[in-house]
Amino acid sequence: MTELKPSKSAKKREYLALQKLGEELITLRESELAALPLDEDLLLAIQDAQQITARGAMRRQKQFIGKLMRHIDPEPLIIAMAKLRR
């Protein structure tokens, strides 16, 4: 029996959800970011985004953060973010 792959739309929804999580990370303070399980590349991208003021550059940086987040397991990050929100 063949295994069904996720549809293109399902993948896009997943990627957009990761990008949205990345956008939430951009709003956090440095101390809050330090408490999260982030890899170095993602942390640097988030810190760079916090310095950007140009709208187009920010959009591209958010997309880049979403791309980086595709390569990590988002579950521990989601759990840590939920704890921070409380």
N, CA, C and O atoms as a CHARMM CRD file, in Angstrom:
* protein
*
  344
    1    1 MET  N      0.83300  -1.17200   0.00000 PROA 1      0.00000
    2    1 MET  CA     0.00000   0.00000   0.00000 PROA 1      0.00000
    3    1 MET  C      0.89200   1.25400   0.00000 PROA 1      0.00000
    4    1 MET  O      1.89100   1.30300   0.71700 PROA 1      0.00000
    5    2 THR  N      0.54000   2.23200  -0.77800 PROA 2      0.00000
    6    2 THR  CA     1.35800   3.43500  -0.87500 PROA 2      0.00000
    7    2 THR  C      1.02800   4.39500   0.27200 PROA 2      0.00000
    8    2 THR  O     -0.11200   4.49300   0.72700 PROA 2      0.00000
    9    3 GLU  N      2.04400   5.08100   0.70900 PROA 3      0.00000
   10    3 GLU  CA     1.87700   6.04800   1.78200 PROA 3      0.00000
   11    3 GLU  C      1.54300   7.40600   1.16300 PROA 3      0.00000
   12    3 GLU  O      2.22300   7.86200   0.24400 PROA 3      0.00000
   13    4 LEU  N      0.50000   8.04000   1.66900 PROA 4      0.00000
   14    4 LEU  CA     0.08900   9.33200   1.13300 PROA 4      0.00000
   15    4 LEU  C      0.99500  10.43800   1.65200 PROA 4      0.00000
   16    4 LEU  O      1.23800  10.54500   2.85400 PROA 4      0.00000
   17    5 LYS  N      1.48800  11.25300   0.74000 PROA 5      0.00000
   18    5 LYS  CA     2.28400  12.41000   1.12400 PROA 5      0.00000
   19    5 LYS  C      1.33500  13.56400   1.40400 PROA 5      0.00000
   20    5 LYS  O      0.23800  13.61800   0.84800 PROA 5      0.00000
   21    6 PRO  N      1.75600  14.49500   2.27200 PROA 6      0.00000
   22    6 PRO  CA     0.90000  15.66300   2.50900 PROA 6      0.00000
   23    6 PRO  C      0.74400  16.47400   1.22300 PROA 6      0.00000
   24    6 PRO  O      1.66800  16.57400   0.41600 PROA 6      0.00000
   25    7 SER  N     -0.42700  17.03900   1.05700 PROA 7      0.00000
   26    7 SER  CA    -0.68100  17.83900  -0.13900 PROA 7      0.00000
   27    7 SER  C      0.15200  19.11600  -0.10800 PROA 7      0.00000
   28    7 SER  O      0.68300  19.50700   0.93200 PROA 7      0.00000
   29    8 LYS  N      0.25300  19.74900  -1.25600 PROA 8      0.00000
   30    8 LYS  CA     0.98700  21.00200  -1.34700 PROA 8      0.00000
   31    8 LYS  C      0.35800  22.05800  -0.43200 PROA 8      0.00000
   32    8 LYS  O      1.07000  22.83900   0.20000 PROA 8      0.00000
   33    9 SER  N     -0.96100  22.07900  -0.36400 PROA 9      0.00000
   34    9 SER  CA    -1.66400  23.03500   0.49700 PROA 9      0.00000
   35    9 SER  C     -1.37400  22.76200   1.96800 PROA 9      0.00000
   36    9 SER  O     -1.20600  23.69900   2.74800 PROA 9      0.00000
   37   10 ALA  N     -1.31300  21.48600   2.35400 PROA 10     0.00000
   38   10 ALA  CA    -1.02800  21.13600   3.74600 PROA 10     0.00000
   39   10 ALA  C      0.38900  21.56100   4.11300 PROA 10     0.00000
   40   10 ALA  O      0.61800  22.07400   5.20900 PROA 10     0.00000
   41   11 LYS  N      1.33500  21.35400   3.21100 PROA 11     0.00000
   42   11 LYS  CA     2.71100  21.78800   3.46600 PROA 11     0.00000
   43   11 LYS  C      2.77600  23.30200   3.61700 PROA 11     0.00000
   44   11 LYS  O      3.47300  23.81400   4.49300 PROA 11     0.00000
   45   12 LYS  N      2.04500  24.01800   2.75800 PROA 12     0.00000
   46   12 LYS  CA     2.05900  25.47700   2.80400 PROA 12     0.00000
   47   12 LYS  C      1.47500  25.97400   4.12200 PROA 12     0.00000
   48   12 LYS  O      2.00100  26.91500   4.71600 PROA 12     0.00000
   49   13 ARG  N      0.38000  25.34300   4.58600 PROA 13     0.00000
   50   13 ARG  CA    -0.21100  25.72700   5.87000 PROA 13     0.00000
   51   13 ARG  C      0.79200  25.50200   7.00900 PROA 13     0.00000
   52   13 ARG  O      0.90900  26.32600   7.91600 PROA 13     0.00000
   53   14 GLU  N      1.50600  24.38800   6.94900 PROA 14     0.00000
   54   14 GLU  CA     2.50600  24.07600   7.96700 PROA 14     0.00000
   55   14 GLU  C      3.63100  25.12100   7.95100 PROA 14     0.00000
   56   14 GLU  O      4.04400  25.59900   9.00700 PROA 14     0.00000
   57   15 TYR  N      4.12000  25.47000   6.77600 PROA 15     0.00000
   58   15 TYR  CA     5.19500  26.45300   6.65000 PROA 15     0.00000
   59   15 TYR  C      4.74200  27.82800   7.13200 PROA 15     0.00000
   60   15 TYR  O      5.50800  28.54100   7.77900 PROA 15     0.00000
   61   16 LEU  N      3.50800  28.20200   6.82300 PROA 16     0.00000
   62   16 LEU  CA     2.98700  29.49400   7.27100 PROA 16     0.00000
   63   16 LEU  C      2.82500  29.52600   8.79400 PROA 16     0.00000
   64   16 LEU  O      3.04200  30.56100   9.42500 PROA 16     0.00000
   65   17 ALA  N      2.44400  28.39200   9.37500 PROA 17     0.00000
   66   17 ALA  CA     2.32400  28.31400  10.82900 PROA 17     0.00000
   67   17 ALA  C      3.69900  28.48100  11.48000 PROA 17     0.00000
   68   17 ALA  O      3.82700  29.15100  12.50500 PROA 17     0.00000
   69   18 LEU  N      4.72200  27.87200  10.88300 PROA 18     0.00000
   70   18 LEU  CA     6.07600  28.02100  11.41000 PROA 18     0.00000
   71   18 LEU  C      6.55600  29.46200  11.27400 PROA 18     0.00000
   72   18 LEU  O      7.22100  29.98700  12.16700 PROA 18     0.00000
   73   19 GLN  N      6.21900  30.09600  10.15800 PROA 19     0.00000
   74   19 GLN  CA     6.59900  31.49000   9.96000 PROA 19     0.00000
   75   19 GLN  C      5.90200  32.37800  10.99100 PROA 19     0.00000
   76   19 GLN  O      6.50400  33.31600  11.51500 PROA 19     0.00000
   77   20 LYS  N      4.64300  32.08300  11.27900 PROA 20     0.00000
   78   20 LYS  CA     3.89700  32.85800  12.28200 PROA 20     0.00000
   79   20 LYS  C      4.54300  32.69300  13.65800 PROA 20     0.00000
   80   20 LYS  O      4.64900  33.66000  14.41300 PROA 20     0.00000
   81   21 LEU  N      4.97000  31.48500  13.98500 PROA 21     0.00000
   82   21 LEU  CA     5.66800  31.25700  15.24600 PROA 21     0.00000
   83   21 LEU  C      6.96600  32.06400  15.27000 PROA 21     0.00000
   84   21 LEU  O      7.32900  32.64100  16.29500 PROA 21     0.00000
   85   22 GLY  N      7.65900  32.09900  14.13700 PROA 22     0.00000
   86   22 GLY  CA     8.87800  32.89800  14.03800 PROA 22     0.00000
   87   22 GLY  C      8.61300  34.37400  14.25100 PROA 22     0.00000
   88   22 GLY  O      9.42100  35.07000  14.86700 PROA 22     0.00000
   89   23 GLU  N      7.48000  34.86200  13.74300 PROA 23     0.00000
   90   23 GLU  CA     7.11100  36.27100  13.94000 PROA 23     0.00000
   91   23 GLU  C      6.87300  36.56600  15.41700 PROA 23     0.00000
   92   23 GLU  O      7.20100  37.65100  15.89700 PROA 23     0.00000
   93   24 GLU  N      6.30200  35.60500  16.13500 PROA 24     0.00000
   94   24 GLU  CA     6.10300  35.77700  17.57400 PROA 24     0.00000
   95   24 GLU  C      7.45000  35.85400  18.28300 PROA 24     0.00000
   96   24 GLU  O      7.61800  36.61900  19.23200 PROA 24     0.00000
   97   25 LEU  N      8.41000  35.05100  17.81400 PROA 25     0.00000
   98   25 LEU  CA     9.73700  35.04600  18.43000 PROA 25     0.00000
   99   25 LEU  C     10.42000  36.40500  18.28600 PROA 25     0.00000
  100   25 LEU  O     11.17100  36.82100  19.16900 PROA 25     0.00000
  101   26 ILE  N     10.16300  37.09100  17.18600 PROA 26     0.00000
  102   26 ILE  CA    10.78300  38.39200  16.93800 PROA 26     0.00000
  103   26 ILE  C     10.35500  39.40500  17.99400 PROA 26     0.00000
  104   26 ILE  O     11.10900  40.32600  18.30900 PROA 26     0.00000
  105   27 THR  N      9.15800  39.24700  18.54000 PROA 27     0.00000
  106   27 THR  CA     8.63500  40.21500  19.51300 PROA 27     0.00000
  107   27 THR  C      9.16900  39.99200  20.92300 PROA 27     0.00000
  108   27 THR  O      8.94600  40.82700  21.79900 PROA 27     0.00000
  109   28 LEU  N      9.86600  38.88900  21.16200 PROA 28     0.00000
  110   28 LEU  CA    10.33900  38.56900  22.50900 PROA 28     0.00000
  111   28 LEU  C     11.57200  39.38400  22.88200 PROA 28     0.00000
  112   28 LEU  O     12.32700  39.83400  22.02100 PROA 28     0.00000
  113   29 ARG  N     11.75500  39.56000  24.18600 PROA 29     0.00000
  114   29 ARG  CA    12.96000  40.22100  24.69600 PROA 29     0.00000
  115   29 ARG  C     14.13200  39.24300  24.66700 PROA 29     0.00000
  116   29 ARG  O     13.93900  38.03400  24.54500 PROA 29     0.00000
  117   30 GLU  N     15.33100  39.77000  24.77800 PROA 30     0.00000
  118   30 GLU  CA    16.55400  38.95600  24.73100 PROA 30     0.00000
  119   30 GLU  C     16.55400  37.88300  25.82400 PROA 30     0.00000
  120   30 GLU  O     16.94400  36.74200  25.57500 PROA 30     0.00000
  121   31 SER  N     16.12200  38.24500  27.02100 PROA 31     0.00000
  122   31 SER  CA    16.10000  37.29100  28.13500 PROA 31     0.00000
  123   31 SER  C     15.11900  36.15000  27.86500 PROA 31     0.00000
  124   31 SER  O     15.37500  35.00300  28.23200 PROA 31     0.00000
  125   32 GLU  N     14.00400  36.47100  27.22400 PROA 32     0.00000
  126   32 GLU  CA    13.01900  35.42700  26.89900 PROA 32     0.00000
  127   32 GLU  C     13.56000  34.50600  25.80800 PROA 32     0.00000
  128   32 GLU  O     13.35200  33.29400  25.85000 PROA 32     0.00000
  129   33 LEU  N     14.25700  35.09100  24.83100 PROA 33     0.00000
  130   33 LEU  CA    14.85000  34.27400  23.76700 PROA 33     0.00000
  131   33 LEU  C     15.89800  33.32200  24.32500 PROA 33     0.00000
  132   33 LEU  O     16.00800  32.18100  23.87600 PROA 33     0.00000
  133   34 ALA  N     16.66500  33.78800  25.30100 PROA 34     0.00000
  134   34 ALA  CA    17.71700  32.96100  25.88800 PROA 34     0.00000
  135   34 ALA  C     17.14300  31.72500  26.57500 PROA 34     0.00000
  136   34 ALA  O     17.81600  30.70000  26.67600 PROA 34     0.00000
  137   35 ALA  N     15.90800  31.82200  27.04400 PROA 35     0.00000
  138   35 ALA  CA    15.27500  30.70800  27.75000 PROA 35     0.00000
  139   35 ALA  C     14.70600  29.65500  26.79700 PROA 35     0.00000
  140   35 ALA  O     14.30400  28.57700  27.23400 PROA 35     0.00000
  141   36 LEU  N     14.67000  29.96200  25.50200 PROA 36     0.00000
  142   36 LEU  CA    14.07100  29.05300  24.52800 PROA 36     0.00000
  143   36 LEU  C     15.12100  28.14500  23.89200 PROA 36     0.00000
  144   36 LEU  O     16.28500  28.52400  23.76800 PROA 36     0.00000
  145   37 PRO  N     14.69700  26.93800  23.48700 PROA 37     0.00000
  146   37 PRO  CA    15.63400  26.01000  22.83000 PROA 37     0.00000
  147   37 PRO  C     15.81300  26.36300  21.34400 PROA 37     0.00000
  148   37 PRO  O     15.23900  25.70800  20.47400 PROA 37     0.00000
  149   38 LEU  N     16.61200  27.39700  21.06200 PROA 38     0.00000
  150   38 LEU  CA    16.82800  27.85500  19.69200 PROA 38     0.00000
  151   38 LEU  C     18.23500  27.48100  19.24600 PROA 38     0.00000
  152   38 LEU  O     19.18200  27.56800  20.02700 PROA 38     0.00000
  153   39 ASP  N     18.37100  27.06200  17.98200 PROA 39     0.00000
  154   39 ASP  CA    19.72200  26.84600  17.48000 PROA 39     0.00000
  155   39 ASP  C     20.33100  28.20200  17.11700 PROA 39     0.00000
  156   39 ASP  O     19.62200  29.20100  16.99600 PROA 39     0.00000
  157   40 GLU  N     21.63600  28.22000  16.94700 PROA 40     0.00000
  158   40 GLU  CA    22.36800  29.48000  16.78600 PROA 40     0.00000
  159   40 GLU  C     21.92700  30.26900  15.55500 PROA 40     0.00000
  160   40 GLU  O     21.75600  31.48500  15.63100 PROA 40     0.00000
  161   41 ASP  N     21.74000  29.58300  14.41500 PROA 41     0.00000
  162   41 ASP  CA    21.34500  30.28100  13.18900 PROA 41     0.00000
  163   41 ASP  C     19.98400  30.95700  13.33600 PROA 41     0.00000
  164   41 ASP  O     19.79200  32.09100  12.89900 PROA 41     0.00000
  165   42 LEU  N     19.06000  30.25600  13.94800 PROA 42     0.00000
  166   42 LEU  CA    17.72200  30.80800  14.14400 PROA 42     0.00000
  167   42 LEU  C     17.76300  31.99000  15.09800 PROA 42     0.00000
  168   42 LEU  O     17.10600  33.00300  14.85800 PROA 42     0.00000
  169   43 LEU  N     18.52000  31.87300  16.16700 PROA 43     0.00000
  170   43 LEU  CA    18.64200  32.97000  17.12800 PROA 43     0.00000
  171   43 LEU  C     19.23500  34.21300  16.45800 PROA 43     0.00000
  172   43 LEU  O     18.75300  35.32500  16.67400 PROA 43     0.00000
  173   44 LEU  N     20.27400  34.02700  15.65100 PROA 44     0.00000
  174   44 LEU  CA    20.88100  35.16200  14.94600 PROA 44     0.00000
  175   44 LEU  C     19.90300  35.80700  13.97700 PROA 44     0.00000
  176   44 LEU  O     19.85500  37.03200  13.86600 PROA 44     0.00000
  177   45 ALA  N     19.12400  34.99100  13.27400 PROA 45     0.00000
  178   45 ALA  CA    18.13900  35.52300  12.33100 PROA 45     0.00000
  179   45 ALA  C     17.06900  36.32400  13.06300 PROA 45     0.00000
  180   45 ALA  O     16.61700  37.35500  12.56500 PROA 45     0.00000
  181   46 ILE  N     16.66100  35.85800  14.23700 PROA 46     0.00000
  182   46 ILE  CA    15.66100  36.56600  15.03200 PROA 46     0.00000
  183   46 ILE  C     16.23300  37.89600  15.53100 PROA 46     0.00000
  184   46 ILE  O     15.56500  38.92800  15.47900 PROA 46     0.00000
  185   47 GLN  N     17.46800  37.85600  16.01000 PROA 47     0.00000
  186   47 GLN  CA    18.10800  39.08300  16.48600 PROA 47     0.00000
  187   47 GLN  C     18.28100  40.08800  15.34500 PROA 47     0.00000
  188   47 GLN  O     18.10600  41.29000  15.54300 PROA 47     0.00000
  189   48 ASP  N     18.62200  39.59800  14.15300 PROA 48     0.00000
  190   48 ASP  CA    18.73300  40.47900  12.99000 PROA 48     0.00000
  191   48 ASP  C     17.38500  41.12300  12.67500 PROA 48     0.00000
  192   48 ASP  O     17.30800  42.31600  12.38000 PROA 48     0.00000
  193   49 ALA  N     16.32800  40.31900  12.74200 PROA 49     0.00000
  194   49 ALA  CA    14.98500  40.82100  12.43300 PROA 49     0.00000
  195   49 ALA  C     14.57100  41.91500  13.41100 PROA 49     0.00000
  196   49 ALA  O     13.86300  42.84800  13.03400 PROA 49     0.00000
  197   50 GLN  N     15.00500  41.80800  14.65200 PROA 50     0.00000
  198   50 GLN  CA    14.64400  42.81500  15.64800 PROA 50     0.00000
  199   50 GLN  C     15.28800  44.16600  15.35000 PROA 50     0.00000
  200   50 GLN  O     14.83900  45.19200  15.86100 PROA 50     0.00000
  201   51 GLN  N     16.32900  44.17300  14.53300 PROA 51     0.00000
  202   51 GLN  CA    17.02100  45.41600  14.18600 PROA 51     0.00000
  203   51 GLN  C     16.49800  46.05100  12.89700 PROA 51     0.00000
  204   51 GLN  O     16.77900  47.21800  12.62400 PROA 51     0.00000
  205   52 ILE  N     15.73800  45.28900  12.10500 PROA 52     0.00000
  206   52 ILE  CA    15.29600  45.74800  10.78800 PROA 52     0.00000
  207   52 ILE  C     14.09100  46.67300  10.91700 PROA 52     0.00000
  208   52 ILE  O     13.15400  46.39400  11.66500 PROA 52     0.00000
  209   53 THR  N     14.13200  47.77500  10.17700 PROA 53     0.00000
  210   53 THR  CA    13.00500  48.70800  10.19700 PROA 53     0.00000
  211   53 THR  C     12.29400  48.78300   8.84600 PROA 53     0.00000
  212   53 THR  O     11.12700  49.17200   8.79100 PROA 53     0.00000
  213   54 ALA  N     12.97000  48.42000   7.76200 PROA 54     0.00000
  214   54 ALA  CA    12.36600  48.50100   6.42900 PROA 54     0.00000
  215   54 ALA  C     11.36000  47.37300   6.24300 PROA 54     0.00000
  216   54 ALA  O     11.64000  46.21600   6.55700 PROA 54     0.00000
  217   55 ARG  N     10.19100  47.72500   5.73200 PROA 55     0.00000
  218   55 ARG  CA     9.09500  46.75600   5.58900 PROA 55     0.00000
  219   55 ARG  C      9.46600  45.56700   4.69900 PROA 55     0.00000
  220   55 ARG  O      9.23300  44.41700   5.07300 PROA 55     0.00000
  221   56 GLY  N     10.03600  45.83500   3.53500 PROA 56     0.00000
  222   56 GLY  CA    10.38900  44.75300   2.61000 PROA 56     0.00000
  223   56 GLY  C     11.46100  43.84500   3.17700 PROA 56     0.00000
  224   56 GLY  O     11.39600  42.62500   3.03000 PROA 56     0.00000
  225   57 ALA  N     12.45000  44.44700   3.82600 PROA 57     0.00000
  226   57 ALA  CA    13.52200  43.66100   4.43100 PROA 57     0.00000
  227   57 ALA  C     12.97100  42.79700   5.56300 PROA 57     0.00000
  228   57 ALA  O     13.39500  41.65500   5.73700 PROA 57     0.00000
  229   58 MET  N     12.03600  43.33400   6.32300 PROA 58     0.00000
  230   58 MET  CA    11.43100  42.57000   7.42000 PROA 58     0.00000
  231   58 MET  C     10.63800  41.38800   6.87900 PROA 58     0.00000
  232   58 MET  O     10.68000  40.29700   7.44600 PROA 58     0.00000
  233   59 ARG  N      9.91800  41.60300   5.78800 PROA 59     0.00000
  234   59 ARG  CA     9.15200  40.51500   5.18300 PROA 59     0.00000
  235   59 ARG  C     10.08500  39.39000   4.75000 PROA 59     0.00000
  236   59 ARG  O      9.80700  38.21800   5.00300 PROA 59     0.00000
  237   60 ARG  N     11.18100  39.74100   4.10400 PROA 60     0.00000
  238   60 ARG  CA    12.15000  38.73300   3.65800 PROA 60     0.00000
  239   60 ARG  C     12.78500  38.01700   4.84900 PROA 60     0.00000
  240   60 ARG  O     13.00900  36.80700   4.80400 PROA 60     0.00000
  241   61 GLN  N     13.07100  38.76200   5.90400 PROA 61     0.00000
  242   61 GLN  CA    13.68400  38.15100   7.08700 PROA 61     0.00000
  243   61 GLN  C     12.71000  37.18300   7.75900 PROA 61     0.00000
  244   61 GLN  O     13.11900  36.12500   8.23900 PROA 61     0.00000
  245   62 LYS  N     11.42300  37.53900   7.79600 PROA 62     0.00000
  246   62 LYS  CA    10.41800  36.63300   8.36600 PROA 62     0.00000
  247   62 LYS  C     10.32200  35.35100   7.54800 PROA 62     0.00000
  248   62 LYS  O     10.18600  34.26100   8.10500 PROA 62     0.00000
  249   63 GLN  N     10.39300  35.48100   6.23600 PROA 63     0.00000
  250   63 GLN  CA    10.37400  34.29700   5.37000 PROA 63     0.00000
  251   63 GLN  C     11.60800  33.43700   5.62400 PROA 63     0.00000
  252   63 GLN  O     11.51800  32.20900   5.64400 PROA 63     0.00000
  253   64 PHE  N     12.75600  34.07700   5.81700 PROA 64     0.00000
  254   64 PHE  CA    13.99400  33.34900   6.09800 PROA 64     0.00000
  255   64 PHE  C     13.89000  32.61000   7.42400 PROA 64     0.00000
  256   64 PHE  O     14.32300  31.46300   7.53300 PROA 64     0.00000
  257   65 ILE  N     13.31800  33.26200   8.43300 PROA 65     0.00000
  258   65 ILE  CA    13.13100  32.61200   9.73300 PROA 65     0.00000
  259   65 ILE  C     12.21000  31.40600   9.58300 PROA 65     0.00000
  260   65 ILE  O     12.46300  30.35100  10.16400 PROA 65     0.00000
  261   66 GLY  N     11.13500  31.56500   8.80100 PROA 66     0.00000
  262   66 GLY  CA    10.23900  30.43900   8.54200 PROA 66     0.00000
  263   66 GLY  C     10.97200  29.29100   7.86800 PROA 66     0.00000
  264   66 GLY  O     10.73100  28.12700   8.18500 PROA 66     0.00000
  265   67 LYS  N     11.86200  29.61000   6.94400 PROA 67     0.00000
  266   67 LYS  CA    12.65100  28.58200   6.24800 PROA 67     0.00000
  267   67 LYS  C     13.57100  27.86400   7.23300 PROA 67     0.00000
  268   67 LYS  O     13.69500  26.64000   7.18300 PROA 67     0.00000
  269   68 LEU  N     14.21500  28.61200   8.12400 PROA 68     0.00000
  270   68 LEU  CA    15.08200  27.99300   9.12800 PROA 68     0.00000
  271   68 LEU  C     14.28100  27.09300  10.06400 PROA 68     0.00000
  272   68 LEU  O     14.76600  26.04900  10.49900 PROA 68     0.00000
  273   69 MET  N     13.07200  27.49900  10.36600 PROA 69     0.00000
  274   69 MET  CA    12.24800  26.72900  11.30400 PROA 69     0.00000
  275   69 MET  C     11.78000  25.40800  10.70800 PROA 69     0.00000
  276   69 MET  O     11.40300  24.50100  11.45000 PROA 69     0.00000
  277   70 ARG  N     11.79700  25.28300   9.39500 PROA 70     0.00000
  278   70 ARG  CA    11.42600  24.01200   8.76600 PROA 70     0.00000
  279   70 ARG  C     12.42400  22.90900   9.08300 PROA 70     0.00000
  280   70 ARG  O     12.10600  21.72400   8.98500 PROA 70     0.00000
  281   71 HSD  N     13.63900  23.31000   9.46500 PROA 71     0.00000
  282   71 HSD  CA    14.70400  22.33400   9.69000 PROA 71     0.00000
  283   71 HSD  C     14.87900  21.96900  11.16400 PROA 71     0.00000
  284   71 HSD  O     15.80100  21.23500  11.51800 PROA 71     0.00000
  285   72 ILE  N     13.99700  22.48000  12.01800 PROA 72     0.00000
  286   72 ILE  CA    14.06400  22.12800  13.43000 PROA 72     0.00000
  287   72 ILE  C     12.75800  21.45300  13.83600 PROA 72     0.00000
  288   72 ILE  O     11.75900  21.53000  13.12100 PROA 72     0.00000
  289   73 ASP  N     12.77800  20.79600  14.98400 PROA 73     0.00000
  290   73 ASP  CA    11.55200  20.22700  15.54000 PROA 73     0.00000
  291   73 ASP  C     10.85300  21.35200  16.30900 PROA 73     0.00000
  292   73 ASP  O     11.36600  21.80100  17.33300 PROA 73     0.00000
  293   74 PRO  N      9.69200  21.81500  15.83400 PROA 74     0.00000
  294   74 PRO  CA     9.05800  22.97100  16.47100 PROA 74     0.00000
  295   74 PRO  C      8.35100  22.65200  17.78400 PROA 74     0.00000
  296   74 PRO  O      7.99900  23.56900  18.52600 PROA 74     0.00000
  297   75 GLU  N      8.13600  21.37900  18.08500 PROA 75     0.00000
  298   75 GLU  CA     7.35000  21.01700  19.27200 PROA 75     0.00000
  299   75 GLU  C      7.93300  21.55800  20.57900 PROA 75     0.00000
  300   75 GLU  O      7.18600  22.15100  21.35800 PROA 75     0.00000
  301   76 PRO  N      9.24700  21.38300  20.86300 PROA 76     0.00000
  302   76 PRO  CA     9.77200  21.95200  22.11900 PROA 76     0.00000
  303   76 PRO  C      9.65800  23.47400  22.16300 PROA 76     0.00000
  304   76 PRO  O      9.46700  24.05700  23.23000 PROA 76     0.00000
  305   77 LEU  N      9.77400  24.10400  21.01400 PROA 77     0.00000
  306   77 LEU  CA     9.65900  25.55800  20.93900 PROA 77     0.00000
  307   77 LEU  C      8.22600  26.01000  21.21000 PROA 77     0.00000
  308   77 LEU  O      8.00200  27.01300  21.88700 PROA 77     0.00000
  309   78 ILE  N      7.26600  25.27100  20.68200 PROA 78     0.00000
  310   78 ILE  CA     5.85100  25.58600  20.90600 PROA 78     0.00000
  311   78 ILE  C      5.50600  25.45400  22.38600 PROA 78     0.00000
  312   78 ILE  O      4.78400  26.28300  22.94000 PROA 78     0.00000
  313   79 ILE  N      6.02700  24.40200  23.02200 PROA 79     0.00000
  314   79 ILE  CA     5.77000  24.18100  24.45000 PROA 79     0.00000
  315   79 ILE  C      6.40200  25.30000  25.27900 PROA 79     0.00000
  316   79 ILE  O      5.78000  25.81400  26.20900 PROA 79     0.00000
  317   80 ALA  N      7.64300  25.67800  24.94100 PROA 80     0.00000
  318   80 ALA  CA     8.32800  26.74800  25.67600 PROA 80     0.00000
  319   80 ALA  C      7.61400  28.08200  25.49500 PROA 80     0.00000
  320   80 ALA  O      7.52300  28.86900  26.43700 PROA 80     0.00000
  321   81 MET  N      7.11000  28.34100  24.29600 PROA 81     0.00000
  322   81 MET  CA     6.37700  29.59000  24.04200 PROA 81     0.00000
  323   81 MET  C      5.08500  29.62300  24.86100 PROA 81     0.00000
  324   81 MET  O      4.69900  30.67200  25.37700 PROA 81     0.00000
  325   82 ALA  N      4.42500  28.47700  24.97600 PROA 82     0.00000
  326   82 ALA  CA     3.18800  28.41300  25.76400 PROA 82     0.00000
  327   82 ALA  C      3.47400  28.73200  27.23000 PROA 82     0.00000
  328   82 ALA  O      2.67800  29.40500  27.88700 PROA 82     0.00000
  329   83 LYS  N      4.61100  28.24900  27.74700 PROA 83     0.00000
  330   83 LYS  CA     4.99200  28.54800  29.13000 PROA 83     0.00000
  331   83 LYS  C      5.27700  30.03600  29.30800 PROA 83     0.00000
  332   83 LYS  O      4.92800  30.61900  30.33500 PROA 83     0.00000
  333   84 LEU  N      5.91700  30.65700  28.29900 PROA 84     0.00000
  334   84 LEU  CA     6.22200  32.08900  28.38200 PROA 84     0.00000
  335   84 LEU  C      4.96600  32.93600  28.38500 PROA 84     0.00000
  336   84 LEU  O      4.91500  33.97500  29.04200 PROA 84     0.00000
  337   85 ARG  N      3.96200  32.50300  27.66100 PROA 85     0.00000
  338   85 ARG  CA     2.71300  33.28600  27.55100 PROA 85     0.00000
  339   85 ARG  C      1.94500  33.31600  28.86700 PROA 85     0.00000
  340   85 ARG  O      1.15900  34.23400  29.10300 PROA 85     0.00000
  341   86 ARG  N      2.16500  32.32300  29.72400 PROA 86     0.00000
  342   86 ARG  CA     1.43100  32.26300  31.00300 PROA 86     0.00000
  343   86 ARG  C      1.92400  33.27300  31.97800 PROA 86     0.00000
  344   86 ARG  O      1.41400  33.35100  33.09600 PROA 86     0.00000
